[in-house]
């Protein structure tokens, strides 16, 4: 085994250990709580399955199925990258980039449908590239049973089939697109508001800022002169579609990102093609560029994984990106120490989080975020630092 393979194997092992540690210590989030207590769907069933099998592994148990799906995605991405990157260095560059993407790390430690969609989509692409179209087409209807992001995929595949003049594929995705629209609809609501900058920011957070900038350049470069295969076509179509819709309204980025991220091997291939046609003396700036991009990517991922100490240094800790996960848990623990085991709140997701942490819904007590007359103040602490206060109001019937 080469030194590079040994290095990547060690990196992968450390990556998985850290993810398990993060998933074990991160309290349930608002969206996770909503899914956990919602009607039956695939994510809900997996969360309850993990809870049943590993009841003592608090927080980790509901996320364990998604960590396993993450492993499947890593294996599928490695195999997918091999279709475009024959050189070992380029192949592992693509794999490590995928491994450290903040969006991929987030989908691994949270209970969401993102990992499921990504696994199905990569499986479809591998079968399609291996010219096993019948098997690939059999996978397509499964997206309908996951979530509404199937509408986006079917639309992108419809444009690809139309461009390639593939009659069979065009007929299949047309039927599936119609079915997905009838089930999930097309979410166009409210007054038009421009969220273009917000969407760019979300993509920058998923990729890391510099990597997304180069990724966008690579997609555009392939548009001008490059191999416009199915991966590029779907990724570019979904990317442009998301940016276009964001000119009118806020988009659920988790529905678009899985189909965009998979094009990373094409970005890496373009970089190495550009790098290798240069004379050795002109390659230094490309190595410097790669070093800076990877450094920023690594820094973003480390901050995402080891985020808890930031609560101690931020001037306004309640604005910490992980506050919606920790505050309900810390609040529940503080309330139970005060002998309060039931409370109600006007925020539905918060009520579900408190319920998961052992607080029942009590119509005689209400949780408030601002001080009120007769309210009981409860301090939320982390390592002896008071981060926030919540207030309990007694309701007299």
Buried (B, 14 or more C-beta within 10 A) or exposed (E): EEEEEEEBEEBBEEBBEBBBBBBBEBBBBBBBBBBBBEEEBBBBEBBBBBBEEEEEBBBBBBBBBBBBBBBBBBEBBBBBBBBBBEEEEBBBBBBBBBBBBBBBBBBBBBBBBBBBBBBBBBBBBBBBBEEEBEEBBEBBBBBBEBBBBBBBBBBBBBBBBEEEEBEEBBEBBBEBBEBBBEEBEEEEEEEEEEBBEBBBBBBBBBBBBBBBBBBBEBBEBBEEEBEBBBBBBBBBBBBEBBBEBBEBBBBBBBBBBBBBBBBBBBBBBBBBEEBEEEEEEEBEEBEEBBEEBBEBBEEBBEEBBEBBEEBEEEEEBEEBEBBBBBBBBBBBBBBEEEEBEBBBBEEEBBBBBBBBBEBEEBEEBBBEBEEEEEBBEBEBEBEEEEBBBBBBBEEEE
